């Protein structure tokens, strides 16, 4: 079955509505409530259907922020390479557990700044900063349009 057909499946439609409701029918990145909303999969696993993911793997994003998520693959690939250059597999596993269990208490700009201090690769720093400012621009633009 094609992925687009799976998104029409009643099981996905039910899950999608549950996530939209949980997120208050608002983009969790910029707060937009007026644009078309998408339920974004934070990650994919080949053995799971779209509706088979745990709720924490899904997040509501507006159309603009959802499109911006496509740009993050390059940043993640660079981050992955930088991490593999500095850490052993067991250390990466420990780091992954620590990151996945900690609450996100800092604003995205604080996180971006911290990452740029830790990561010495200037190209990766630029990608992180560019993504932050792109997302900031989208957020401010949406707030200006709403205000």
C-alpha positions, 0 to 999 in steps of 0.5 A, spaced: 500 500 500 502 506 498 504 511 503 499 516 501 493 511 501 496 509 508 494 516 510 487 515 508 486 509 513 481 510 518 487 508 524 491 514 521 485 519 521 484 517 528 491 517 531 492 524 527 486 527 530 488 525 537 495 528 536 491 535 534 487 535 540 493 533 544 497 539 541 491 544 542 490 544 534 496 549 534 503 548 531 508 546 536 514 550 533 511 557 532 504 556 535 500 558 528 493 556 529 490 558 522 494 555 517 493 548 515 496 543 520 500 537 519 501 531 524 509 530 523 513 523 525 519 525 528 522 519 526 520 513 522 521 505 523 520 501 517 516 496 521 511 501 523 505 503 520 503 511 520 498 510 526 503 505 530 508 510 533 507 512 540 504 519 541 511 522 543 513 520 536 508 525 533 507 532 533 503 538 530 506 542 525 503 548 521 505 547 513 510 552 513 514 549 519 513 542 516 516 544 510 522 546 514 523 539 517 525 537 510 531 541 511 533 538 517 536 531 514 542 535 512 543 538 519 542 531 522 547 527 518 552 532 519 551 532 527 551 524 526 558 525 523 560 529 528 558 525 534 561 519 531 568 522 530 568 524 538 564 518 541 564 511 541 558 507 540 557 505 547 558 513 549 553 515 543 548 510 546 548 513 553 548 520 550 542 518 546 538 515 552 540 521 556 537 526 551 531 522 550 529 522 557 530 529 559 525 534 558 526 540 553 526 546 558 531 551 554 528 555 548 531 553 541 536 559 541 539 556 548 540 549 545 542 552 538 548 556 542 550 550 546 550 546 540 555 551 537 559 551 543 560 544 543 561 542 536 567 545 533 565 544 525 564 551 523 560 548 517 555 544 522 555 550 526 552 554 520 547 549 519 544 549 526 544 557 526 541 558 519 536 553 521 535 556 528 534 563 524 529 560 519 525 558 524 525 564 528 523 568 522 517 563 520 515 564 528 515 572 528 512 572 521 506 568 523 506 572 530 506 578 526 500 576 521 496 573 527 497 580 531 
